[in-house]
Amino acid sequence: MRRVIISLIFFINILFTVKALALPPIIAIGDLHGDYEGTLTLLKKADIIDEKLNWIGGNKILVQLGDQIDRGAGDRQILDLFESLKREAPKFGGKVHPLIGNHEAMNVYGNFKYVFPDKAFYDFENFLSDAPKNYVEEYSSYQQGRFHAFFPGGDYAKILSKRKAILKLGPYVFVHGGVLPKYARMGIETLNREASEWMEGKRKRPHWITDSNGPLWVRYFSKKTTSSHCEMLKTSLDILKAEIMFVAHTVQDSGINSACDGKVVRTDTGISSYYGGKKEAVLIRNGKLYRIH
């Protein structure tokens, strides 16, 4: 029998609980990094799936904040699982929103630095794409299937193109790294559209995809925060008309936590076997935030 503990993180400001109360329960989880078994353990702990991997989350909204892949052998299994849950959840009133992280983006632009073990390549060995031959030949033969699968317009790049970089639900913003004011001013819709069109093979890679301070990479809100970081966060939230930003990307040794007076919640607990961290999720329900651990 699983032993699950749900602890209150904090109560949301009464000024926007009306918007929060209008939402179904939300489960937010951070980086998974190729650990399929760890992913299943966490989804079961959060009452999202049963032992047969069926959706049992009812009307819950599941948000996964990117980096499903790299550093583990279960990349394809995790990607496929979330696509299956995306199709199944609406039958029960639920929704699934897997976001893109920097590692999804890296694979689309052909950076396989963190792809290991070799199984993570062999699982994609039979894929082909319209990638130019000279691009493909830059990779070892066992890597080429994965290159095709994730090349813009390839089968898995198209899957990723349907995923958002930034998601807003009521007063909450979900993003892998964080949203600084200059990107908040660009607008969530613009950023998501640019990422999608790039992964579909319809445009060049947007500059912010590789920006160290861009939405997929910035760590200002997930490491030790300063007063200036918190002020930037407040500015971004004001622009986005939101109250709390949920981020991942940086492992939190202490587990899920918040900073900047509760304006940012850090969800990356290093659940994968690569990091050996805590398997935790955030439950957002009726204006309260809980830690599932």
C-alpha contacts under 8 A as a table, 3 or more apart, distances in Angstrom:
res1	aa1	res2	aa2	distance
2	R	45	K	7.14
4	V	45	K	6.40
4	V	292	I	6.87
4	V	293	H	5.95
5	I	291	R	7.90
5	I	292	I	5.77
5	I	293	H	5.21
6	I	290	Y	6.09
6	I	291	R	5.45
6	I	292	I	4.54
6	I	293	H	6.33
7	S	290	Y	5.21
7	S	291	R	5.03
7	S	292	I	6.60
7	S	293	H	7.93
8	L	11	F	7.78
8	L	288	K	7.27
8	L	289	L	5.97
8	L	290	Y	4.26
8	L	291	R	6.26
9	I	257	N	7.58
9	I	288	K	7.68
9	I	289	L	5.34
9	I	290	Y	5.08
9	I	291	R	6.27
10	F	262	G	7.70
10	F	288	K	6.25
10	F	289	L	5.66
10	F	290	Y	7.36
11	F	287	G	6.42
11	F	288	K	4.64
11	F	289	L	6.41
12	I	16	F	7.60
12	I	17	T	6.58
12	I	287	G	5.31
12	I	288	K	5.65
12	I	289	L	7.39
13	N	16	F	6.16
13	N	17	T	6.58
14	I	17	T	5.15
14	I	18	V	7.90
15	L	18	V	7.58
16	F	19	K	5.54
16	F	20	A	6.46
16	F	171	P	7.24
17	T	20	A	4.67
17	T	21	L	5.71
17	T	286	N	7.48
17	T	287	G	5.23
18	V	21	L	5.12
18	V	22	A	6.43
19	K	22	A	5.38
19	K	23	L	7.22
19	K	170	G	5.85
19	K	171	P	6.61
20	A	23	L	5.65
20	A	170	G	6.32
20	A	171	P	6.58
20	A	285	R	7.92
20	A	286	N	6.41
20	A	287	G	5.29
21	L	24	P	7.66
21	L	285	R	7.46
21	L	286	N	4.80
21	L	287	G	5.85
23	L	26	I	7.90
23	L	170	G	7.34
23	L	285	R	7.99
23	L	286	N	7.83
24	P	59	N	6.39
24	P	60	K	5.74
24	P	61	I	6.78
24	P	285	R	7.14
25	P	59	N	7.45
25	P	60	K	5.00
25	P	61	I	6.29
25	P	283	L	6.93
25	P	284	I	5.61
25	P	285	R	4.72
25	P	286	N	7.40
26	I	60	K	5.63
26	I	61	I	4.63
26	I	62	L	5.88
26	I	63	V	7.25
26	I	282	V	7.88
26	I	283	L	5.71
26	I	284	I	4.98
26	I	285	R	6.64
27	I	46	A	7.48
27	I	60	K	7.14
27	I	61	I	6.15
27	I	62	L	4.84
27	I	63	V	6.07
27	I	281	A	6.68
27	I	282	V	5.57
27	I	283	L	4.73
27	I	284	I	6.44
28	A	62	L	6.07
28	A	63	V	4.74
28	A	64	Q	5.80
28	A	65	L	7.32
28	A	267	T	7.43
28	A	281	A	5.81
28	A	282	V	5.03
28	A	283	L	6.59
29	I	63	V	6.46
29	I	64	Q	4.97
29	I	65	L	6.32
29	I	267	T	6.04
29	I	268	D	7.26
29	I	280	E	7.30
29	I	281	A	4.92
29	I	282	V	6.47
30	G	64	Q	5.94
30	G	65	L	5.18
30	G	66	G	6.86
30	G	67	D	7.86
30	G	247	V	7.70
30	G	248	A	5.20
30	G	249	H	7.51
30	G	267	T	4.92
30	G	268	D	4.37
30	G	269	T	6.90
30	G	270	G	7.97
30	G	281	A	7.54
31	D	64	Q	7.61
31	D	65	L	6.59
31	D	66	G	5.95
31	D	67	D	5.01
31	D	68	Q	6.00
31	D	248	A	6.48
31	D	249	H	6.67
31	D	268	D	5.57
31	D	269	T	7.63
31	D	270	G	6.75
31	D	271	I	7.24
31	D	272	S	7.85
32	L	35	D	6.01
32	L	36	Y	7.90
32	L	38	G	7.70
32	L	39	T	6.42
32	L	66	G	7.87
32	L	67	D	6.16
32	L	68	Q	4.72
32	L	69	I	6.94
32	L	270	G	7.50
32	L	271	I	6.29
32	L	272	S	5.66
33	H	67	D	5.81
33	H	68	Q	4.88
33	H	69	I	4.60
33	H	70	D	5.22
33	H	71	R	5.57
33	H	72	G	5.88
33	H	75	D	7.39
33	H	272	S	5.88
33	H	274	Y	7.87
34	G	68	Q	6.02
34	G	69	I	4.78
34	G	70	D	5.59
34	G	71	R	5.94
34	G	72	G	3.87
34	G	73	A	5.45
34	G	74	G	4.40
34	G	75	D	4.55
34	G	78	I	6.97
34	G	272	S	7.08
35	D	38	G	5.27
35	D	39	T	6.11
35	D	72	G	5.57
35	D	73	A	6.75
35	D	74	G	5.48
35	D	75	D	7.50
35	D	78	I	7.86
35	D	271	I	7.98
35	D	272	S	5.09
35	D	273	S	6.35
36	Y	39	T	4.99
36	Y	40	L	6.29
36	Y	73	A	7.80
36	Y	74	G	4.95
36	Y	75	D	7.44
36	Y	77	Q	6.58
36	Y	78	I	5.80
37	E	40	L	5.11
37	E	41	T	6.20
38	G	41	T	5.03
38	G	42	L	6.29
38	G	271	I	6.59
38	G	272	S	6.11
38	G	273	S	7.40
38	G	279	K	7.56
39	T	42	L	5.27
39	T	43	L	6.19
39	T	78	I	7.57
39	T	271	I	7.88
39	T	272	S	7.87
40	L	43	L	5.14
40	L	44	K	6.05
40	L	49	I	7.92
41	T	44	K	5.29
41	T	45	K	6.12
41	T	279	K	7.92
42	L	45	K	4.94
42	L	46	A	6.19
42	L	279	K	6.00
42	L	280	E	6.88
42	L	281	A	7.46
43	L	46	A	5.11
43	L	47	D	6.31
43	L	48	I	5.22
43	L	49	I	5.92
44	K	47	D	4.97
44	K	48	I	5.75
44	K	49	I	5.21
44	K	50	D	6.10
44	K	51	E	7.63
45	K	48	I	7.65
45	K	292	I	7.72
45	K	293	H	7.96
46	A	281	A	7.22
46	A	292	I	6.90
47	D	50	D	7.31
47	D	56	I	6.48
47	D	57	G	5.97
48	I	55	W	5.79
48	I	56	I	5.23
48	I	57	G	4.36
49	I	52	K	7.59
49	I	53	L	5.11
49	I	54	N	5.17
49	I	55	W	4.65
49	I	56	I	5.15
49	I	57	G	6.77
50	D	53	L	5.13
50	D	54	N	5.50
50	D	55	W	6.82
50	D	56	I	6.42
51	E	54	N	7.44
54	N	85	L	7.89
55	W	58	G	7.51
55	W	85	L	6.60
55	W	88	E	6.63
55	W	89	A	6.12
57	G	60	K	5.44
57	G	89	A	7.55
57	G	92	F	7.99
57	G	94	G	6.88
58	G	89	A	7.42
58	G	92	F	5.29
58	G	93	G	6.14
58	G	94	G	5.69
59	N	89	A	7.77
59	N	90	P	7.97
59	N	92	F	6.13
59	N	93	G	4.39
59	N	94	G	3.85
59	N	95	K	7.23
60	K	93	G	7.56
60	K	94	G	4.95
60	K	95	K	6.65
61	I	94	G	5.58
61	I	95	K	4.74
61	I	96	V	5.81
61	I	97	H	7.56
62	L	94	G	7.95
62	L	95	K	6.24
62	L	96	V	4.71
62	L	97	H	6.04
62	L	98	P	7.86
63	V	96	V	6.07
63	V	97	H	4.75
63	V	98	P	5.70
63	V	99	L	7.43
63	V	174	F	7.95
64	Q	97	H	6.34
64	Q	98	P	4.61
64	Q	99	L	6.01
65	L	98	P	6.30
65	L	99	L	5.10
65	L	100	I	6.95
65	L	101	G	6.94
65	L	174	F	6.83
65	L	175	V	6.05
65	L	176	H	5.19
65	L	247	V	7.06
65	L	248	A	6.23
66	G	98	P	6.41
66	G	99	L	4.74
66	G	100	I	4.51
66	G	101	G	4.11
66	G	102	N	7.61
66	G	103	H	7.89
66	G	104	E	7.45
66	G	175	V	7.97
66	G	176	H	5.79
66	G	248	A	7.73
67	D	70	D	7.43
67	D	100	I	6.69
67	D	101	G	4.80
67	D	102	N	6.64
67	D	103	H	5.35
67	D	104	E	6.17
67	D	176	H	7.96
67	D	249	H	7.69
68	Q	75	D	6.74
68	Q	78	I	6.69
68	Q	79	L	7.01
68	Q	101	G	7.93
68	Q	103	H	7.87
68	Q	104	E	7.54
69	I	72	G	7.12
69	I	74	G	7.63
69	I	75	D	4.82
69	I	76	R	7.96
69	I	78	I	7.77
69	I	79	L	7.90
69	I	103	H	6.52
69	I	104	E	6.69
70	D	73	A	7.88
70	D	75	D	6.68
70	D	103	H	6.71
70	D	114	Y	5.40
70	D	115	V	4.80
70	D	116	F	6.69
70	D	120	A	7.94
71	R	114	Y	5.59
71	R	115	V	5.69
71	R	116	F	5.47
71	R	117	P	7.47
71	R	274	Y	6.52
72	G	75	D	6.72
72	G	115	V	7.31
72	G	116	F	5.89
72	G	117	P	6.44
72	G	120	A	7.14
72	G	272	S	7.82
72	G	273	S	7.81
72	G	274	Y	7.07
73	A	116	F	6.64
73	A	117	P	5.86
73	A	118	D	7.70
73	A	119	K	5.73
73	A	120	A	4.99
74	G	77	Q	5.26
74	G	78	I	6.09
74	G	120	A	6.80
75	D	78	I	5.38
75	D	79	L	6.26
75	D	120	A	6.30
76	R	79	L	5.13
76	R	80	D	6.01
76	R	120	A	7.50
76	R	123	D	6.82
76	R	124	F	7.78
77	Q	80	D	5.18
77	Q	81	L	5.96
78	I	81	L	5.02
78	I	82	F	6.31
79	L	82	F	5.47
79	L	83	E	6.40
80	D	83	E	5.08
80	D	84	S	6.18
81	L	84	S	5.08
81	L	85	L	6.22
82	F	85	L	4.95
82	F	86	K	6.01
82	F	96	V	7.56
82	F	98	P	7.12
83	E	86	K	5.02
83	E	87	R	6.51
84	S	87	R	5.30
84	S	88	E	6.25
85	L	88	E	4.92
85	L	89	A	5.68
85	L	96	V	6.69
86	K	89	A	5.77
86	K	90	P	7.35
86	K	95	K	6.49
86	K	96	V	4.99
86	K	97	H	7.42
87	R	90	P	6.63
87	R	91	K	7.92
88	E	91	K	5.75
88	E	92	F	7.62
89	A	92	F	5.59
89	A	93	G	6.47
89	A	94	G	4.63
89	A	95	K	5.41
89	A	96	V	6.82
90	P	93	G	4.73
90	P	94	G	4.81
90	P	95	K	5.67
91	K	94	G	7.25
97	H	163	R	7.19
97	H	164	K	7.86
98	P	163	R	6.23
98	P	164	K	7.53
99	L	163	R	5.37
99	L	164	K	5.12
99	L	165	A	5.54
99	L	166	I	7.10
99	L	167	L	7.79
99	L	175	V	7.33
99	L	176	H	7.42
100	I	103	H	7.87
100	I	104	E	5.81
100	I	105	A	7.09
100	I	160	L	7.03
100	I	163	R	6.29
100	I	164	K	6.23
100	I	165	A	5.22
100	I	176	H	7.15
100	I	216	L	7.82
101	G	104	E	5.45
101	G	105	A	6.51
101	G	165	A	7.20
101	G	176	H	5.34
101	G	177	G	7.62
101	G	216	L	5.44
101	G	249	H	7.73
102	N	105	A	5.04
102	N	106	M	6.04
102	N	176	H	7.64
102	N	209	I	7.72
102	N	216	L	4.99
102	N	217	W	6.23
103	H	106	M	4.88
103	H	107	N	6.30
104	E	107	N	5.35
104	E	108	V	6.49
104	E	160	L	7.65
105	A	108	V	5.10
105	A	109	Y	6.44
105	A	209	I	7.09
106	M	109	Y	5.27
106	M	110	G	6.14
106	M	111	N	5.03
106	M	112	F	7.16
107	N	110	G	4.87
107	N	111	N	5.37
107	N	112	F	6.12
107	N	147	F	7.64
107	N	150	F	6.03
107	N	151	F	7.78
108	V	111	N	7.60
108	V	147	F	7.89
108	V	150	F	4.79
108	V	151	F	5.21
108	V	152	P	6.17
108	V	157	A	6.35
108	V	199	M	6.90
109	Y	150	F	7.82
109	Y	151	F	6.74
109	Y	152	P	7.72
110	G	147	F	6.26
110	G	150	F	7.54
110	G	151	F	7.05
112	F	115	V	5.16
115	V	118	D	7.70
115	V	120	A	6.52
115	V	121	F	7.49
116	F	119	K	7.24
116	F	120	A	5.96
116	F	121	F	7.71
117	P	120	A	5.86
117	P	121	F	7.78
118	D	121	F	5.30
118	D	122	Y	6.38
119	K	122	Y	4.89
119	K	123	D	5.98
120	A	123	D	5.70
120	A	124	F	7.44
121	F	124	F	5.72
121	F	125	E	6.58
121	F	142	Y	6.57
121	F	143	Q	5.64
121	F	145	G	7.23
121	F	146	R	5.78
122	Y	125	E	4.91
122	Y	142	Y	6.64
122	Y	143	Q	7.62
122	Y	145	G	7.65
122	Y	146	R	7.82
123	D	146	R	7.97
124	F	127	F	5.98
124	F	145	G	5.17
124	F	146	R	4.97
124	F	149	A	6.80
125	E	142	Y	6.78
125	E	143	Q	7.41
125	E	144	Q	6.98
125	E	145	G	4.07
125	E	146	R	6.31
126	N	145	G	5.68
127	F	145	G	4.90
127	F	146	R	7.02
127	F	148	H	5.84
127	F	149	A	5.56
127	F	155	D	7.80
128	L	145	G	6.47
128	L	148	H	5.01
128	L	149	A	6.59
128	L	154	G	7.38
129	S	148	H	4.92
129	S	149	A	6.84
129	S	151	F	7.15
129	S	153	G	7.31
129	S	154	G	5.28
129	S	155	D	7.73
130	D	148	H	7.75
130	D	153	G	7.64
130	D	154	G	7.49
131	A	135	Y	6.70
131	A	136	V	6.72
131	A	148	H	6.74
131	A	151	F	6.74
132	P	135	Y	5.38
132	P	136	V	6.56
133	K	136	V	5.13
133	K	137	E	6.20
134	N	137	E	5.20
134	N	138	E	6.72
135	Y	138	E	5.59
135	Y	139	Y	7.83
136	V	139	Y	5.88
136	V	144	Q	6.23
136	V	147	F	7.13
136	V	148	H	7.76
137	E	140	S	7.21
137	E	141	S	7.94
137	E	144	Q	7.85
139	Y	143	Q	5.94
139	Y	144	Q	5.98
139	Y	147	F	7.98
140	S	143	Q	5.30
140	S	144	Q	6.45
141	S	144	Q	5.35
141	S	145	G	7.93
142	Y	145	G	6.92
143	Q	146	R	5.63
143	Q	147	F	6.37
144	Q	147	F	4.86
144	Q	148	H	6.20
145	G	148	H	5.14
145	G	149	A	6.19
146	R	149	A	4.97
146	R	150	F	6.23
147	F	150	F	5.47
147	F	151	F	5.74
148	H	151	F	5.17
148	H	154	G	5.93
148	H	155	D	7.92
149	A	154	G	4.89
149	A	155	D	5.20
149	A	156	Y	5.15
149	A	157	A	6.59
150	F	153	G	7.74
150	F	154	G	5.50
150	F	155	D	6.82
150	F	156	Y	5.23
150	F	157	A	4.59
151	F	154	G	5.12
151	F	157	A	6.15
151	F	199	M	7.64
152	P	157	A	5.55
152	P	158	K	7.37
152	P	198	W	6.54
152	P	199	M	4.52
152	P	200	E	5.33
152	P	201	G	4.44
153	G	157	A	5.89
153	G	158	K	5.77
153	G	199	M	6.15
153	G	200	E	4.40
153	G	201	G	4.63
153	G	202	K	7.97
154	G	157	A	5.15
154	G	158	K	6.04
154	G	200	E	7.61
155	D	158	K	5.32
155	D	159	I	6.59
156	Y	159	I	4.86
156	Y	160	L	6.22
157	A	160	L	5.00
157	A	161	S	6.04
157	A	199	M	5.37
157	A	200	E	6.56
158	K	161	S	4.87
158	K	162	K	6.82
158	K	199	M	6.28
158	K	200	E	5.44
159	I	162	K	5.66
159	I	163	R	7.33
160	L	163	R	5.23
160	L	196	S	7.68
160	L	199	M	7.03
161	S	164	K	7.61
161	S	195	A	7.01
161	S	196	S	4.30
161	S	197	E	7.09
161	S	198	W	7.84
161	S	199	M	5.23
161	S	200	E	6.01
162	K	196	S	6.56
163	R	196	S	7.54
164	K	167	L	6.40
164	K	192	N	5.50
164	K	195	A	7.91
164	K	196	S	7.66
165	A	175	V	6.31
165	A	176	H	7.42
165	A	191	L	7.25
165	A	192	N	5.61
165	A	195	A	7.29
165	A	215	P	7.55
165	A	216	L	7.53
166	I	173	V	7.08
166	I	174	F	5.80
166	I	175	V	4.86
166	I	176	H	7.78
166	I	188	I	6.22
166	I	191	L	7.78
166	I	192	N	6.71
166	I	215	P	7.91
167	L	173	V	5.73
167	L	174	F	5.10
167	L	175	V	6.63
167	L	188	I	7.60
168	K	171	P	7.32
168	K	172	Y	5.66
168	K	173	V	4.47
168	K	174	F	6.30
169	L	172	Y	5.25
169	L	173	V	6.48
170	G	242	A	7.37
171	P	241	K	7.22
171	P	242	A	4.42
171	P	243	E	5.18
171	P	244	I	6.59
172	Y	242	A	5.73
172	Y	243	E	6.11
172	Y	244	I	5.09
172	Y	245	M	5.93
172	Y	246	F	7.36
173	V	242	A	6.68
173	V	243	E	7.95
173	V	244	I	6.31
173	V	245	M	4.71
173	V	246	F	6.09
174	F	245	M	5.90
174	F	246	F	4.78
174	F	247	V	6.24
175	V	178	G	5.67
175	V	179	V	7.36
175	V	215	P	6.79
175	V	216	L	7.38
175	V	245	M	7.55
175	V	246	F	6.35
175	V	247	V	5.36
175	V	248	A	7.33
176	H	215	P	6.70
176	H	216	L	5.38
176	H	217	W	7.53
176	H	247	V	5.19
176	H	248	A	5.01
176	H	249	H	5.82
177	G	214	G	7.53
177	G	215	P	5.14
177	G	216	L	4.64
177	G	217	W	5.01
177	G	218	V	5.02
177	G	219	R	6.05
177	G	221	F	7.92
177	G	222	S	7.79
177	G	247	V	5.63
177	G	248	A	5.98
177	G	249	H	5.59
178	G	214	G	7.41
178	G	215	P	4.89
178	G	216	L	6.90
178	G	217	W	7.51
178	G	218	V	5.88
178	G	219	R	7.07
178	G	220	Y	7.63
178	G	221	F	6.71
178	G	245	M	7.63
178	G	246	F	7.97
178	G	247	V	6.01
179	V	183	Y	6.08
179	V	184	A	6.05
179	V	214	G	7.03
179	V	215	P	5.08
179	V	218	V	7.86
179	V	233	L	7.71
179	V	236	S	6.63
180	L	183	Y	5.57
180	L	184	A	6.17
180	L	213	N	7.55
180	L	214	G	7.40
180	L	215	P	7.40
180	L	232	M	6.54
180	L	233	L	6.82
180	L	236	S	5.93
181	P	184	A	4.82
181	P	185	R	6.14
181	P	232	M	6.50
181	P	233	L	7.59
181	P	235	T	6.19
181	P	236	S	4.62
181	P	239	I	7.51
182	K	185	R	5.27
182	K	186	M	6.75
183	Y	186	M	5.01
183	Y	187	G	6.79
183	Y	214	G	7.42
183	Y	215	P	7.56
184	A	187	G	5.32
184	A	188	I	6.90
184	A	236	S	5.66
184	A	239	I	6.29
184	A	240	L	6.34
185	R	239	I	6.73
186	M	190	T	6.42
186	M	191	L	6.97
187	G	190	T	5.46
187	G	191	L	6.43
187	G	240	L	7.70
188	I	191	L	5.27
188	I	192	N	6.11
189	E	192	N	5.25
189	E	193	R	6.03
190	T	193	R	5.13
190	T	194	E	6.14
191	L	194	E	5.26
191	L	195	A	6.30
192	N	195	A	5.25
192	N	196	S	6.10
193	R	196	S	5.09
193	R	197	E	6.08
194	E	197	E	5.28
194	E	198	W	6.19
194	E	203	R	7.93
194	E	206	P	6.50
195	A	198	W	5.23
195	A	199	M	6.30
195	A	205	R	7.60
195	A	206	P	6.92
195	A	209	I	7.70
196	S	199	M	5.27
196	S	200	E	6.16
197	E	200	E	5.07
197	E	201	G	6.30
197	E	202	K	5.10
197	E	203	R	5.83
198	W	201	G	5.14
198	W	202	K	5.63
198	W	203	R	4.88
198	W	204	K	5.79
198	W	205	R	5.48
198	W	206	P	7.27
199	M	202	K	7.50
200	E	203	R	8.00
201	G	204	K	7.64
205	R	209	I	7.05
206	P	209	I	5.71
207	H	210	T	6.23
207	H	211	D	6.60
208	W	211	D	4.76
208	W	214	G	5.29
208	W	215	P	7.45
209	I	214	G	6.69
209	I	215	P	7.73
209	I	216	L	6.78
210	T	214	G	7.09
210	T	216	L	7.91
210	T	217	W	7.56
211	D	214	G	4.78
211	D	217	W	6.92
212	S	217	W	5.14
212	S	218	V	5.65
213	N	217	W	5.89
213	N	218	V	4.28
213	N	219	R	7.59
214	G	217	W	5.46
214	G	218	V	5.57
215	P	218	V	6.14
217	W	249	H	7.43
218	V	221	F	7.75
219	R	222	S	5.14
219	R	223	K	6.06
219	R	249	H	7.49
219	R	250	T	7.08
220	Y	223	K	6.11
220	Y	224	K	7.65
220	Y	225	T	6.47
220	Y	229	H	6.15
221	F	224	K	7.54
221	F	225	T	6.04
221	F	229	H	6.77
221	F	230	C	7.63
221	F	233	L	7.60
221	F	247	V	7.68
221	F	259	A	7.84
221	F	264	V	6.93
222	S	225	T	7.31
222	S	247	V	7.07
222	S	248	A	7.29
222	S	249	H	7.60
222	S	250	T	5.96
222	S	266	R	6.10
223	K	250	T	7.16
225	T	229	H	5.81
225	T	230	C	6.77
225	T	259	A	7.29
225	T	260	C	7.40
226	T	229	H	5.12
226	T	230	C	6.35
227	S	230	C	5.07
227	S	231	E	6.14
227	S	260	C	7.99
228	S	231	E	4.97
228	S	232	M	6.22
229	H	232	M	5.09
229	H	233	L	6.19
230	C	233	L	4.90
230	C	234	K	6.17
230	C	260	C	5.36
231	E	234	K	5.06
231	E	235	T	6.24
232	M	235	T	5.07
232	M	236	S	6.21
233	L	236	S	5.13
233	L	237	L	6.15
233	L	263	K	7.63
233	L	264	V	7.96
234	K	237	L	5.12
234	K	238	D	6.10
234	K	263	K	7.59
235	T	238	D	5.11
235	T	239	I	6.26
236	S	239	I	5.12
236	S	240	L	6.14
237	L	240	L	4.99
237	L	241	K	5.78
237	L	242	A	4.92
237	L	243	E	5.94
237	L	244	I	7.15
237	L	245	M	7.46
238	D	241	K	4.92
238	D	242	A	6.28
238	D	243	E	7.67
239	I	242	A	7.80
242	A	245	M	7.78
243	E	263	K	6.46
244	I	262	G	7.25
244	I	263	K	4.60
244	I	264	V	5.56
244	I	265	V	7.37
245	M	263	K	6.23
245	M	264	V	4.76
245	M	265	V	6.34
246	F	264	V	5.73
246	F	265	V	4.80
246	F	266	R	6.07
246	F	267	T	6.99
247	V	264	V	7.24
247	V	265	V	6.30
247	V	266	R	5.15
247	V	267	T	6.06
247	V	268	D	7.61
248	A	251	V	7.56
248	A	266	R	5.72
248	A	267	T	5.05
248	A	268	D	4.57
249	H	268	D	6.14
250	T	268	D	5.93
251	V	268	D	4.95
251	V	269	T	5.16
251	V	270	G	5.24
252	Q	255	G	5.28
252	Q	256	I	6.62
252	Q	257	N	7.74
252	Q	266	R	7.27
252	Q	267	T	7.60
252	Q	268	D	5.99
252	Q	269	T	5.09
252	Q	270	G	7.16
253	D	269	T	6.56
253	D	270	G	7.82
253	D	277	G	7.01
253	D	278	K	7.99
254	S	257	N	7.52
254	S	269	T	7.80
255	G	267	T	7.67
255	G	268	D	7.70
255	G	269	T	5.23
255	G	278	K	6.36
255	G	280	E	7.08
256	I	265	V	7.25
256	I	266	R	5.68
256	I	267	T	5.16
256	I	268	D	7.02
256	I	269	T	6.35
256	I	280	E	7.00
256	I	281	A	7.50
256	I	282	V	7.54
256	I	291	R	6.86
257	N	265	V	5.81
257	N	266	R	5.52
257	N	267	T	7.27
258	S	261	D	7.49
258	S	262	G	5.28
258	S	263	K	7.26
258	S	264	V	5.52
258	S	265	V	4.30
258	S	266	R	5.96
259	A	262	G	5.23
259	A	263	K	6.43
259	A	264	V	5.50
259	A	265	V	6.67
260	C	263	K	5.36
260	C	264	V	6.34
261	D	264	V	7.86
262	G	265	V	6.78
267	T	280	E	7.95
267	T	281	A	7.01
267	T	282	V	7.24
268	D	271	I	7.65
269	T	277	G	5.65
269	T	278	K	5.49
269	T	279	K	6.66
269	T	280	E	6.59
270	G	274	Y	7.97
270	G	275	Y	5.26
270	G	276	G	6.30
270	G	277	G	4.36
270	G	278	K	6.36
270	G	279	K	7.53
271	I	275	Y	6.72
271	I	276	G	6.09
271	I	277	G	4.80
271	I	278	K	5.39
271	I	279	K	4.90
271	I	280	E	7.49
272	S	275	Y	5.59
272	S	276	G	5.89
272	S	277	G	6.85
273	S	276	G	4.75
273	S	277	G	7.63
278	K	293	H	7.70
279	K	293	H	6.44
280	E	291	R	6.81
280	E	292	I	5.44
280	E	293	H	4.77
281	A	291	R	5.94
281	A	292	I	5.09
281	A	293	H	6.90
282	V	289	L	6.79
282	V	290	Y	5.67
282	V	291	R	4.85
282	V	292	I	5.99
283	L	289	L	5.78
283	L	290	Y	4.93
283	L	291	R	6.22
283	L	292	I	6.76
284	I	287	G	6.84
284	I	288	K	5.78
284	I	289	L	4.63
284	I	290	Y	6.31
285	R	288	K	5.37
285	R	289	L	6.52
285	R	290	Y	7.93
